[in-house]
Amino acid sequence: MHQTLSTSLSAMYDLGFALFHLTFWRWFKWPRSLEKSGRLNQGITQTLNVMLSYVFVVYAVSLGLAAAPIRGPLALAGSGFWLLRAIAQPVLFARTRLSWVMVAVFALGAGLHAIAYVDSVKVSVEVPSSTKPLS
């Protein structure tokens, strides 16, 4: 298995977001600050956050362990995820300076995963020396 720097950085980026999401209880004072949204929305919000953190961890590990032919589609999916997240930020959140910083952070994630995709395609088309015909 050939691990590229872009794949490692993408996996670390995803793990970082898993950790970031796990801090929401402290930063946003959950569940108390969610009480106004009702018990159902409070449960949904917290459950989705836990599940998203889990998906980030599983995704990062899968990206790091996958062989190049599988890693390419995983990286491409990650690039699409982060691009969609960047687009959603100014639509769903206030257009503050912090919000635009978050757009840049999400675009960085899309770029990292896109580079990992390109790198995985390069690696998967390389012919290992042990399979080259003898001349």
Buried (B, 14 or more C-beta within 10 A) or exposed (E): EBBBEBBBBBBEBBBEBBEEBBEBBEEEEBBEEBEEEEEEEBEEBBEEBBEBBEBBBEBBEBBBEBEBEBBBEBBBBBBBBBBEBBBEBBEEEEEEEEEEEBBEBBBBBBBBBBBBBBBBBEBBEEEEEEEEEEE
